[in-house]
Amino acid sequence: MKLRKIISLEYLLAFLGSVFFYWYFEFSFLYFVLLLLLPDISMLGYIVNTKVGAFFYNIGHSLVVPVILLIISFVTVSTSLLMASIIWLAHIFLDRTLGYGLKYDEAFTKTHLQQIA
C-alpha cells in the first residue's frame, strides 16, 4: 500500500472518530452539515495573493486552534464550543483524507501532503 493511501486512511479514521464523538454528545447533525465547510472561508485570502492566502488557509486548517478550543470547551464545560471544535476538526480530517494539506506560499496546489493536480 502506498504511503499516501495510508495517510488518507488515517485521516479518514480520524474524520469518522470526529463524527462518532459528535454523535456521542448528541449534537445536531443539521449544524454539522451546515458548518462543515465553514473553515474554507479562510481561502478568501487567495484573493490578495498566494502568500496571504496560504497564511489564512493554514490558520483555518491547522489542528492547533481547534484542539486548543476543544481543551477550553472541556475546562469551561461549553457544549457549543465543543460542538464547534469537533466540526472544525472533522473538516480538517476530511480535507486531509482528500489530500488537501497545509499550503506553501508558492501555490494553492502545493501542500505538505502532496502536489494537487
Buried (B, 14 or more C-beta within 10 A) or exposed (E): EEEEEEBBEEBBEBBBBBBEBBEEEEBEEEBBEEBBEEBBEBBEBBEEEBEBBBBBBBBBBEBEBBBEBBEEBEEEEBEEBBBBBBBBBBBBBBBBBBBBBBBBEEBBEBBEBBEBE
